[in-house]
Amino acid sequence: MRRQADASRAHVLRAAQHLLMARGPGALKLKDIAAEAGVTAGNILHHFGTIEGVQRALIARMARDVADKAIAIAQGTGTNEMRMAQGLDALFAVFADPAAARLAGWLALREEADSLEEVQKALTDALDAIQSADRDRQDRTRSPDEVRAFVITGVITALGAGLFGPSLSTLVGEHETYARDIAREMLRRASLTPPGWTKRPPADGDPSS
C-alpha cells in the first residue's frame, strides 16, 4: 500500500511539474493538475491535503532531484572543473527556470517554516556529500567553508536569474536568457579562481569585521 501511495504521489508531482514548466505557477490549480494527471481532485487531496501541499511537495521534489545529481557528480570522476560545470548545469537547469524560481520564491515569501523544510534537507544532504567527497580528493584546493559558500551562492544566483533574469535581460536590450547565461558563466569562472578565504565571512555587526 505504501509503495502504491508513493507511486500515486510521484505521478501527480510529475504532472504538476509539467504544468509548472509549460505554463508557470499560475497553472498549479487543483482542477488543472487533476486533469493533467488523469485523476480526481479528491485523489490529489487525499495524498497532499491541500493544493499548497502539492506545491510544497513539488518544490521539494525538484530540490531533491538537483541534490541527488549534485551528490552523484561530487562522487564521480573527472577534474574539479568538469564536476563544477556539471553541477552548475544541474542547478541552473531547474532553479534558473523562471517558473520554478517563482514557485520557490512564493513559498519562501509565505514564511511558513515547513514550506521549505524538505528543500533545506536536500541542500544539507548535497552540501555534506560534496564536502565529504572534496575532503577525500587528492586535488582538493578549497576549504569546507569555501565549498559551502560556493554552493549557497550558486543556489541564490540561480533563483535570482530565474526570478529577474528575463525581465532584466529585456530591459538592457538582450535576449531573454542573457542574465542567466552570464550568471552561470561568472560562477563557472569563480570556481576556477584560487581559493580566497579559509574561514567564514564575519556576520553583520561583528566588531572584528
Summary of the structure (lengths in Angstrom):
residues: 209
radius of gyration: 19.0
end to end distance: 56.2
largest distance: 59.5
contacts: 611
relative contact order: 0.10
helix: 74%
strand: 0%
